[in-house]
Amino acid sequence: MNLPPVIRDLSGLIGIDGVMQLLEHRMLGCDWRISKTHDSDWYREWSDVIGEGATDAVMQAWGGEEIYFPNCGKAITAERNRAMVALYDSLLADGLSTRKARRVLCRKHSLSDKTVRLVVNRPPPPPGQDPSVLSHEQLDLFGF
């Protein structure tokens, strides 16, 4: 997983889908003071997006701390896509049809069938190449 350590930890607490929800609600990419109580703006904002149980898990881990959660949307999406492909392959190995396996993924990730098909049918990147990291040729375009 090529996510920053704090996002990996957050994903371990609330799952990649919870991190995706925070990303979609533009709640990553800034500092957050993690409350130690349910009576705070932070708690209300996060629990509205990821639910009280997941917010409680974050509070247990980091209550009282101020933490920067980077907005690494491409890397988070890439990780979600890797997890989707793994689950899709597992469902097929368990005997589900491609259509039923896609429906499972659609419901689990709140995505359309077209999006799920694009993800599970996309060829994997070549070995050793991380699609979220710029290559030397790409960096040369920017003068690095």
Stockholm file with secondary structure:
# STOCKHOLM 1.0

chainA/1-144         MNLPPVIRDLSGLIGIDGVMQLLEHRMLGCDWRISKTHDSDWYREWSDVIGEGATDAVMQAWGGEEIYFPNCGKAITAERNRAMVALYDSLLADGLSTRKARRVLCRKHSLSDKTVRLVVNRPPPPPGQDPSVLSHEQLDLFGF
#=GR chainA/1-144 SS CCSCHHHHHHHHHHHHHHHHHHHHTTCCSEEEECCSSSSSHHHHHHHHHHCHHHHHHHHHHHTTCEEEECCCHHHHHHHHHHHHHHHHHHHHHTTCCHHHHHHHHHHHHTCCHHHHHHHHHSCCCCTTCCTTSCCHHHHHHTTC
#=GC SS_cons         CCSCHHHHHHHHHHHHHHHHHHHHTTCCSEEEECCSSSSSHHHHHHHHHHCHHHHHHHHHHHTTCEEEECCCHHHHHHHHHHHHHHHHHHHHHTTCCHHHHHHHHHHHHTCCHHHHHHHHHSCCCCTTCCTTSCCHHHHHHTTC
//
